[in-house]
């Protein structure tokens, strides 16, 4: 009886996944005025171009130099601590 319930439950879950998946797949299909179906597609190149063209106020030469200096300080501290442990 337990195996039967487990199989029934797994079958219902699989059926639900197929139903949800087909609903999602059908929602990506649009129709034209004369009834022809076509799949809509997002223009990813344009999306990424828009993101790259957007101004980034924190990306200035002074901020980059501060981050670079902080990174070098962390590297130097890590290297000196490794040398102290190795001795």
Residue frames as qw, qx, qy, qz and C-alpha x, y, z in Angstrom:
[[0.000, 0.886, 0.463, 0.000, 0.00, 0.00, 0.00],
 [0.317, -0.780, 0.099, 0.530, 2.86, 2.37, 0.82],
 [0.385, -0.131, 0.598, 0.690, 4.53, 1.78, -2.55],
 [0.194, 0.626, 0.679, 0.331, 1.21, 2.43, -4.31],
 [0.127, -0.935, -0.262, 0.202, 0.77, 5.77, -2.53],
 [0.391, -0.584, 0.329, 0.631, 4.35, 6.77, -3.29],
 [0.346, 0.143, 0.689, 0.620, 3.93, 5.96, -6.99],
 [0.078, 0.794, 0.584, 0.152, 0.60, 7.78, -7.11],
 [0.246, -0.879, -0.078, 0.400, 2.12, 10.84, -5.44],
 [0.380, -0.381, 0.487, 0.688, 5.10, 10.92, -7.80],
 [0.283, 0.415, 0.718, 0.482, 2.77, 10.53, -10.79],
 [0.024, -0.900, -0.433, 0.036, 0.65, 13.45, -9.63],
 [0.321, -0.752, 0.160, 0.553, 3.74, 15.60, -9.09],
 [0.383, -0.079, 0.634, 0.667, 5.03, 14.75, -12.57],
 [0.177, 0.648, 0.671, 0.314, 1.64, 15.56, -14.10],
 [0.152, -0.923, -0.233, 0.264, 1.53, 18.88, -12.26],
 [0.377, -0.536, 0.364, 0.661, 5.03, 19.77, -13.52],
 [0.315, 0.229, 0.702, 0.597, 4.01, 19.02, -17.09],
 [0.042, 0.821, 0.560, 0.105, 0.86, 21.12, -16.72],
 [0.247, -0.870, -0.020, 0.427, 2.77, 24.08, -15.26],
 [0.416, -0.321, 0.522, 0.672, 5.53, 23.79, -17.86],
 [0.280, 0.441, 0.694, 0.496, 3.09, 23.73, -20.75],
 [0.051, -0.914, -0.389, 0.101, 1.33, 26.78, -19.34],
 [0.318, -0.730, 0.217, 0.565, 4.62, 28.68, -19.21],
 [0.398, -0.047, 0.662, 0.633, 5.56, 27.57, -22.73],
 [0.199, 0.664, 0.657, 0.297, 2.22, 28.63, -24.18],
 [0.133, -0.905, -0.235, 0.327, 2.44, 32.08, -22.56],
 [0.328, -0.509, 0.390, 0.693, 5.50, 32.87, -24.74],
 [0.294, 0.287, 0.731, 0.545, 3.50, 32.47, -27.94],
 [0.209, 0.506, 0.180, -0.817, 1.84, 35.54, -29.41],
 [0.495, 0.487, 0.685, 0.223, -0.47, 35.80, -32.38],
 [0.107, -0.063, 0.276, 0.953, -0.59, 38.32, -35.19],
 [0.455, 0.253, 0.143, -0.842, -3.73, 40.02, -36.47],
 [0.684, 0.222, -0.471, -0.511, -4.32, 37.27, -39.03],
 [0.911, -0.282, 0.108, -0.282, -3.94, 34.50, -36.42],
 [0.776, 0.367, -0.447, 0.252, -0.42, 33.28, -37.19],
 [0.726, -0.681, 0.014, 0.093, 1.50, 32.24, -34.10],
 [0.578, 0.569, -0.374, 0.450, 5.07, 33.27, -33.47],
 [0.714, -0.465, -0.339, 0.398, 7.35, 33.11, -30.44],
 [0.021, -0.980, 0.072, -0.184, 8.34, 36.43, -28.93],
 [0.822, -0.012, -0.181, 0.541, 12.02, 36.96, -28.26],
 [0.283, -0.926, -0.020, 0.250, 13.78, 39.59, -26.17],
 [0.589, 0.705, -0.194, 0.342, 16.63, 41.47, -27.80],
 [0.773, -0.534, -0.100, 0.328, 19.38, 40.65, -25.31],
 [0.590, 0.196, 0.064, 0.781, 22.08, 42.56, -27.20],
 [0.051, -0.684, -0.155, -0.711, 20.11, 45.78, -26.87],
 [0.669, -0.708, -0.200, -0.105, 19.44, 45.09, -23.19],
 [0.783, -0.327, -0.032, 0.527, 23.12, 44.64, -22.38],
 [0.397, 0.401, 0.135, 0.815, 24.08, 47.65, -24.49],
 [0.288, -0.789, -0.195, -0.507, 21.65, 49.78, -22.49],
 [0.763, -0.617, -0.113, 0.155, 23.16, 48.55, -19.23],
 [0.714, -0.053, 0.057, 0.696, 26.71, 49.29, -20.37],
 [0.210, 0.560, 0.198, 0.777, 25.75, 52.76, -21.60],
 [0.454, -0.826, -0.296, -0.155, 24.20, 53.71, -18.26],
 [0.149, 0.726, -0.425, 0.519, 26.39, 56.03, -16.19],
 [0.784, -0.344, -0.458, 0.240, 28.09, 54.54, -13.14],
 [0.121, -0.934, 0.096, -0.322, 28.67, 57.37, -10.66],
 [0.719, -0.631, 0.282, 0.069, 31.02, 55.34, -8.45],
 [0.862, 0.160, 0.244, 0.413, 33.35, 54.48, -11.32],
 [0.152, 0.975, -0.150, 0.055, 35.77, 57.40, -11.13],
 [0.628, 0.493, -0.476, 0.369, 39.54, 57.42, -11.29],
 [0.170, -0.554, 0.541, -0.609, 39.82, 58.41, -7.63],
 [0.835, -0.220, 0.276, -0.422, 37.55, 55.58, -6.47],
 [0.931, 0.283, -0.225, 0.047, 39.41, 53.05, -8.62],
 [0.379, 0.568, -0.544, 0.488, 42.73, 54.19, -7.14],
 [0.474, -0.465, 0.475, -0.577, 41.37, 53.89, -3.57],
 [0.958, -0.032, 0.115, -0.260, 40.16, 50.36, -4.26],
 [0.781, 0.456, -0.364, 0.221, 43.47, 49.42, -5.88],
 [0.077, 0.587, -0.579, 0.560, 45.44, 50.72, -2.86],
 [0.696, -0.329, 0.390, -0.504, 43.16, 48.89, -0.41],
 [0.976, 0.169, -0.085, -0.102, 43.61, 45.69, -2.40],
 [0.582, 0.526, -0.492, 0.377, 47.38, 45.99, -2.39],
 [0.261, -0.544, 0.547, -0.580, 47.39, 46.60, 1.38],
 [0.884, -0.157, 0.243, -0.367, 45.36, 43.43, 1.93],
 [0.898, 0.348, -0.251, 0.100, 47.68, 41.43, -0.31],
 [0.306, 0.600, -0.550, 0.494, 50.77, 42.73, 1.50],
 [0.526, -0.446, 0.480, -0.542, 49.28, 41.92, 4.93],
 [0.972, 0.026, 0.085, -0.220, 48.39, 38.40, 3.80],
 [0.757, 0.479, -0.364, 0.256, 51.86, 37.83, 2.36],
 [0.047, 0.596, -0.581, 0.553, 53.61, 39.09, 5.48],
 [0.719, -0.325, 0.396, -0.470, 51.45, 36.90, 7.72],
 [0.975, 0.197, -0.090, -0.055, 52.24, 33.85, 5.58],
 [0.513, 0.574, -0.493, 0.406, 55.95, 34.59, 5.87],
 [0.300, -0.537, 0.539, -0.575, 55.66, 34.88, 9.65],
 [0.907, -0.126, 0.231, -0.330, 53.88, 31.52, 9.86],
 [0.883, 0.388, -0.244, 0.096, 56.42, 29.83, 7.58],
 [0.240, 0.643, -0.569, 0.454, 59.35, 30.90, 9.81]]
